[in-house]
Each structure stands twice: as C-alpha cells, then as structure tokens.
Amino acid sequence: MYAFGEEGNMIINQTDYKLCLLDTNALTSFIQNPIKWIEYLKSCFPVKNIVVCYSIFSVCELWYRQEIFEKYFDIFSWYPSLVLDGHESILKKEVFNYANSQLIDPILISPLGIKEDGCSQKELLIKLFTNKEFIERTHYWKKQESLVLNSIIGMKKNYKPKNGSYSKKEIEFFNYVVSLEQIGLRAKEFAKSKLKNKEVINVNKFPSVKMTAYMVFYKFYPDNRNPENSDVFDFIITSICPYIDCIITEGNVCNIINKIKRNHKLLNGIQAFSLKDIVKEINSM
C-alpha cells in the first residue's frame, strides 16, 4: 500500500521513496545488465530510496525489440518497479483534478501488485503486455509518429524570434499558446465547457502539457534542429516529468530538462542524470 506525502514523494511502510524515471534507452540498458544496475542504484546513485519507474510507452517501444522485451518479463516479474502514465492518461487526471489542489498520482501500474490465483507474476505480466489491446495500441502509436512529427515541423516554421534569439517572454508565450492549443485538441469536452461558461483555462494546472510544449521548443527552436521520429516518444515519455523526482535519460533531453528547471517555474524538484555518465560509472564498478 502506498501514499503520497506533501512533497509528492511515495510513502511505503512509512518510508519516503522517490520516483526515478528511466527513459527507454536507460530501461534497455537496465534490462541488458540488471545485476550491475541494481547494485549501482542501491549503493552509488546520488538519490537514495528510489523506485525504478518507466513510461508505458517505453514498454511499447520494447515490443519492437523482442529479445529485450522477453528479458523485461524475466526481470520485472520479481524486481520492484512502477509503470507511469503516458501523456493521455496523465492529462485525464489533470482534467479530473482541475477544480482542486490534490496531488496527482502518476502511477499507472505496479507490476508486482497484479494478482491472480493460479498465475505466476511473470505469467501475469506477460498477459498484461502481450494482449490484443496492448499490441494494437503499440502499433497505433508507432504509426502516429509521422503525424506528430509533421505537426511539430508546422509549429517550427510559424514561430520566429523578433531579435535573432528568443527572449524568455517569447518562450513563455510560445508555451502558453501551444499548451492552450493542446488542451483544446486533447481535452475537447473540458475545453468546450470552459468556453461555454466564458472561463479562462489555467494552463498551470496542466504541468504535463506545459512540459511537452517546453520540450518541443528547446528541442528545435534555439538551434534550428530538424525533428526525427525518435523525438516523438521523448515528448510523450517526458510529459510525466513534473510528477517525478529524478530521471535518467539521453544527454540532449537531460540538458533540456535542466534548462526548463533553470529558466521556468516548472520541474523545481527534479534531478536529471545523463545515461552516458551513469553507464560509464556502472562499467567502472
């Protein structure tokens, strides 16, 4: 049984645990070398009392690498971990909690919490992530990559800095407009009700949406970088960042998270760690 404290930490048996998100590459590295990863996280990782977490979309990505996918079941049928919300399920929670200030629980599934008489933990996990609905959703999101990418490219062309480089005010304006647009597109009934009542939507109550908008901006706008399909899942996975304590991810994403933390009123409590640096430390153990 778990609960959340005032700072958002998970409390299990009266002990505070921090949510540590492994992106898909970090999760893959963990699965390929679990003993050393577990030893490192227990004895050397700077953040203590963590729970290993990963996005449901990382599990989707692993499906396309069946050798890694099969090892996932071997490890996480006994090693404690948490599957976190994707961008749509966390948005639904933000909409539901819009009128109050309750802390939002970002946990989607606890693999070791699934129980069914007559089935082992591994059998239950395999059943959960190999059923028809999961596979169909996995294929659906893979197909959506190009559509999402095209929308990103469209935004990229339509927003230029006034004086050669973007001011903080221009970045905040971009975030506000994109966040508002995303809420309107992805939470239509909610947005319609606010429009009908002539209420202004408070985008600050949608941290996951703001996070995605900041990620899009810092990925492409300052350095004029061209989008790639792999960027789409970066946006989806990092949308949960306002609800976690630390993340292990690729260097570029790590740098962007630190920029958001430094320049904007979001992600104040998060710590970002480079996967490359972590793997280097693990290999030197």
PEVENTA-V273696 format. One record per backbone hydrogen bond with DSSP energy under -0.5 kcal/mol. NH is the residue of the N-H (numbers start at 1). CO is the residue of the C=O. If there is no record, write none. Layout:
nh=NH co=CO
nh=NH co=CO
//
This chain:
nh=3 co=11
nh=5 co=9
nh=8 co=5
nh=10 co=17
nh=11 co=3
nh=12 co=10
nh=12 co=15
nh=13 co=1
nh=15 co=12
nh=17 co=10
nh=18 co=49
nh=20 co=18
nh=20 co=51
nh=21 co=19
nh=21 co=246
nh=22 co=53
nh=23 co=21
nh=23 co=248
nh=27 co=23
nh=28 co=24
nh=29 co=25
nh=30 co=26
nh=31 co=27
nh=32 co=28
nh=33 co=29
nh=34 co=31
nh=37 co=33
nh=38 co=34
nh=39 co=35
nh=40 co=36
nh=41 co=37
nh=42 co=38
nh=43 co=39
nh=44 co=40
nh=45 co=40
nh=48 co=46
nh=51 co=18
nh=53 co=20
nh=54 co=82
nh=56 co=84
nh=58 co=55
nh=59 co=55
nh=60 co=56
nh=61 co=57
nh=62 co=58
nh=63 co=59
nh=64 co=60
nh=64 co=61
nh=65 co=62
nh=68 co=65
nh=69 co=62
nh=69 co=65
nh=70 co=66
nh=71 co=67
nh=72 co=68
nh=73 co=69
nh=74 co=70
nh=75 co=71
nh=76 co=72
nh=77 co=73
nh=78 co=75
nh=79 co=75
nh=82 co=52
nh=83 co=109
nh=84 co=54
nh=84 co=82
nh=85 co=106
nh=90 co=86
nh=91 co=87
nh=92 co=88
nh=93 co=89
nh=94 co=90
nh=95 co=91
nh=96 co=92
nh=97 co=93
nh=98 co=95
nh=100 co=97
nh=106 co=104
nh=108 co=83
nh=109 co=83
nh=111 co=109
nh=113 co=110
nh=114 co=110
nh=114 co=111
nh=119 co=116
nh=124 co=120
nh=125 co=121
nh=126 co=122
nh=127 co=123
nh=128 co=124
nh=129 co=125
nh=130 co=126
nh=130 co=127
nh=135 co=131
nh=136 co=132
nh=137 co=133
nh=138 co=134
nh=139 co=135
nh=140 co=136
nh=141 co=137
nh=142 co=138
nh=143 co=139
nh=144 co=140
nh=145 co=141
nh=145 co=142
nh=147 co=143
nh=148 co=144
nh=149 co=145
nh=150 co=146
nh=151 co=147
nh=152 co=148
nh=153 co=149
nh=154 co=150
nh=155 co=151
nh=156 co=152
nh=157 co=153
nh=158 co=154
nh=159 co=156
nh=163 co=165
nh=171 co=167
nh=172 co=168
nh=173 co=169
nh=174 co=170
nh=175 co=171
nh=176 co=172
nh=177 co=173
nh=178 co=174
nh=179 co=175
nh=180 co=176
nh=181 co=177
nh=182 co=178
nh=183 co=179
nh=184 co=180
nh=185 co=181
nh=186 co=182
nh=187 co=183
nh=191 co=187
nh=192 co=188
nh=193 co=189
nh=194 co=190
nh=195 co=191
nh=196 co=192
nh=197 co=193
nh=198 co=195
nh=199 co=194
nh=203 co=201
nh=205 co=202
nh=206 co=203
nh=209 co=206
nh=210 co=206
nh=211 co=207
nh=212 co=208
nh=213 co=209
nh=214 co=210
nh=215 co=211
nh=216 co=212
nh=217 co=213
nh=218 co=214
nh=219 co=215
nh=220 co=216
nh=221 co=217
nh=222 co=217
nh=224 co=220
nh=224 co=221
nh=225 co=220
nh=231 co=228
nh=232 co=228
nh=232 co=229
nh=233 co=229
nh=234 co=230
nh=235 co=231
nh=236 co=232
nh=237 co=233
nh=238 co=234
nh=239 co=235
nh=240 co=237
nh=241 co=238
nh=243 co=240
nh=244 co=241
nh=245 co=19
nh=246 co=19
nh=247 co=271
nh=248 co=21
nh=249 co=247
nh=249 co=273
nh=254 co=250
nh=255 co=251
nh=256 co=252
nh=257 co=253
nh=258 co=254
nh=259 co=255
nh=260 co=256
nh=261 co=257
nh=262 co=258
nh=263 co=259
nh=264 co=260
nh=266 co=264
nh=270 co=267
nh=271 co=245
nh=273 co=247
nh=275 co=249
nh=278 co=274
nh=279 co=275
nh=280 co=276
nh=281 co=277
nh=282 co=278
nh=283 co=279
nh=284 co=280
nh=285 co=282
//
